[in-house]
Amino acid sequence: MASAAGDRRVLIEVCVDSLESAIIAQENGADRLEVCTNLAVGGGTTPSIGLISCILEQVQLPVMVLIRCRTGDFFYGSDELEVMTADIGAIAQLSEMHKGHEVGVVIGALCRDGTIDEPAVKALMLATGHMPVTFHRAFDMVQNPDEGESSSSARVGAHGSSCETALLKVSGIGGIRRILTR
């Protein structure tokens, strides 16, 4: 689908929670998948390695994997961050086994005051190595989107009206708002 400018196409990313839904998404024109479980309950959690592996074997689309150890808020303790970091490591190993596939992760962590938990996000991003990263819907809860200038690059997935169907690549958290309000 071309944009008003005629030179951009809307990327269609579909959240899937089964091999069947991944295959159906591919057959119906999806450009990328976000793989998770518990999608209907609390916004999704990290899927099993088995599900991710089967999708990588049977679907040719780029795959982003949700890294979220539980439903609920986005405030994580050190034990939860350890689990999520281990999940990223396991996905990185799968990515190495499927070099022809783009495999990335979808992460996010907040502090109780509504700011981005920069130490947690940095720890998760360090674990990603070369994989693409998307900052997930926790961004919808951020009190000050201009906070946290950084030099790392990540896509941002949000549900707000200004970006309902967009995943945007930006440089640094501080650049997100400028792009979303264009």
C-alpha positions as CSV (number, residue, x, y, z in Angstrom):
1,M,0.0,0.0,0.0
2,A,1.5,3.3,-1.0
3,S,1.4,6.4,1.2
4,A,0.2,9.8,0.2
5,A,3.8,10.6,-0.8
6,G,3.7,7.6,-3.1
7,D,7.1,6.3,-2.1
8,R,6.4,4.5,1.1
9,R,4.6,1.3,1.8
10,V,2.8,0.4,5.0
11,L,4.5,-2.5,6.7
12,I,2.0,-5.1,8.0
13,E,3.2,-6.9,11.1
14,V,0.8,-9.5,12.5
15,C,0.9,-10.8,16.0
16,V,0.6,-14.6,16.0
17,D,0.4,-17.1,18.8
18,S,0.5,-20.4,16.9
19,L,2.1,-22.0,13.9
20,E,-1.3,-22.1,12.1
21,S,-1.8,-18.3,12.6
22,A,1.8,-17.6,11.3
23,I,1.1,-19.6,8.2
24,I,-2.2,-17.9,7.6
25,A,-0.6,-14.5,8.1
26,Q,2.1,-15.3,5.5
27,E,-0.6,-16.6,3.0
28,N,-2.5,-13.4,3.5
29,G,0.2,-10.9,2.8
30,A,1.8,-10.1,6.2
31,D,5.3,-8.5,5.9
32,R,6.5,-9.5,9.4
33,L,5.4,-11.5,12.4
34,E,5.5,-10.8,16.1
35,V,5.4,-14.1,17.9
36,C,4.0,-14.4,21.4
37,T,1.7,-16.4,23.6
38,N,-1.2,-15.3,25.8
39,L,-2.0,-12.6,23.3
40,A,-5.7,-12.4,24.4
41,V,-4.7,-12.4,28.1
42,G,-2.8,-9.3,29.2
43,G,-1.1,-8.4,25.9
44,G,1.1,-11.4,25.4
45,T,4.2,-13.2,26.8
46,T,7.3,-14.9,25.5
47,P,6.5,-17.9,23.3
48,S,8.1,-21.3,23.6
49,I,11.3,-22.1,21.8
50,G,9.5,-24.9,20.0
51,L,6.9,-22.5,18.6
52,I,9.5,-20.1,17.4
53,S,11.6,-22.9,15.9
54,C,8.6,-24.3,14.0
55,I,7.6,-20.9,12.6
56,L,11.2,-20.3,11.5
57,E,11.2,-23.6,9.7
58,Q,7.8,-23.2,7.9
59,V,7.4,-19.4,7.4
60,Q,9.6,-17.2,5.3
61,L,8.8,-13.8,6.9
62,P,10.9,-11.8,9.3
63,V,10.1,-12.8,12.9
64,M,10.1,-10.6,16.0
65,V,9.7,-12.4,19.3
66,L,8.0,-10.8,22.3
67,I,10.2,-10.9,25.4
68,R,7.9,-10.5,28.3
69,C,8.0,-13.0,31.2
70,R,4.5,-12.3,32.5
71,T,1.3,-10.3,31.8
72,G,0.5,-7.2,33.8
73,D,2.6,-4.2,34.3
74,F,6.1,-3.5,32.7
75,F,8.0,-3.2,36.1
76,Y,10.5,-6.0,36.3
77,G,12.6,-7.3,39.2
78,S,16.1,-8.7,38.8
79,D,14.9,-12.3,38.6
80,E,12.5,-11.4,35.8
81,L,15.2,-9.6,33.9
82,E,17.4,-12.6,34.3
83,V,14.7,-14.8,32.7
84,M,14.1,-12.4,29.9
85,T,17.8,-12.1,29.2
86,A,18.0,-15.9,29.0
87,D,15.1,-16.0,26.6
88,I,16.9,-13.5,24.4
89,G,20.0,-15.7,24.5
90,A,17.9,-18.7,23.4
91,I,16.3,-16.8,20.6
92,A,19.8,-15.6,19.5
93,Q,20.8,-19.2,19.2
94,L,17.8,-20.0,17.1
95,S,18.6,-17.0,14.9
96,E,22.1,-18.4,14.3
97,M,20.5,-21.7,13.2
98,H,18.3,-19.9,10.8
99,K,20.7,-17.4,9.2
100,G,18.4,-16.8,6.2
101,H,15.7,-15.4,8.5
102,E,15.6,-11.9,10.1
103,V,14.9,-12.7,13.7
104,G,14.5,-10.0,16.3
105,V,13.0,-9.3,19.7
106,V,10.4,-7.0,21.2
107,I,11.3,-5.6,24.6
108,G,10.3,-3.0,27.1
109,A,10.6,-2.1,30.8
110,L,9.4,0.8,32.9
111,C,10.0,2.3,36.3
112,R,7.0,2.8,38.6
113,D,7.1,6.5,37.9
114,G,6.3,6.0,34.3
115,T,9.8,6.5,33.0
116,I,11.7,4.0,30.8
117,D,13.8,1.7,33.0
118,E,17.0,2.5,31.2
119,P,19.3,0.0,33.0
120,A,16.8,-2.8,32.4
121,V,16.4,-1.9,28.7
122,K,20.1,-1.6,28.2
123,A,20.7,-5.0,29.8
124,L,18.1,-6.5,27.5
125,M,19.5,-4.7,24.5
126,L,23.0,-5.9,25.3
127,A,21.7,-9.5,25.2
128,T,20.3,-9.0,21.7
129,G,23.6,-8.8,20.0
130,H,23.0,-8.3,16.3
131,M,19.2,-8.9,16.3
132,P,16.7,-6.1,15.5
133,V,14.9,-4.7,18.5
134,T,11.4,-3.2,18.9
135,F,10.4,-1.4,22.1
136,H,6.9,-2.7,22.7
137,R,3.6,-1.3,23.9
138,A,5.1,-0.3,27.3
139,F,6.0,2.9,25.4
140,D,2.2,3.8,25.6
141,M,2.7,4.1,29.3
142,V,5.8,6.4,29.3
143,Q,5.1,9.7,31.0
144,N,7.7,11.7,29.1
145,P,8.5,10.3,25.7
146,D,11.4,12.7,25.2
147,E,13.4,11.2,28.1
148,G,16.4,8.9,27.8
149,E,18.4,10.0,24.8
150,S,20.5,7.1,23.7
151,S,22.6,6.1,20.7
152,S,21.0,2.7,20.2
153,S,18.5,2.1,17.5
154,A,15.1,0.4,18.0
155,R,11.8,0.3,16.4
156,V,8.8,1.5,18.5
157,G,5.5,-0.3,18.5
158,A,2.7,1.7,20.1
159,H,-1.1,1.7,20.1
160,G,-1.6,5.5,20.2
161,S,-3.7,7.3,17.6
162,S,-0.7,8.9,16.0
163,C,1.0,5.6,15.2
164,E,-1.7,2.9,15.4
165,T,-0.4,1.0,12.4
166,A,3.2,2.1,12.4
167,L,6.4,0.6,13.5
168,L,9.0,3.2,13.2
169,K,12.8,3.0,13.2
170,V,14.4,5.8,15.3
171,S,17.7,6.6,16.8
172,G,17.3,7.0,20.5
173,I,14.3,7.2,22.7
174,G,14.3,11.1,22.5
175,G,13.6,10.9,18.8
176,I,10.5,8.8,19.0
177,R,8.1,11.7,19.8
178,R,9.5,13.8,17.0
179,I,8.8,11.1,14.5
180,L,5.4,10.1,15.9
181,T,4.1,13.6,15.7
182,R,5.2,14.4,12.2
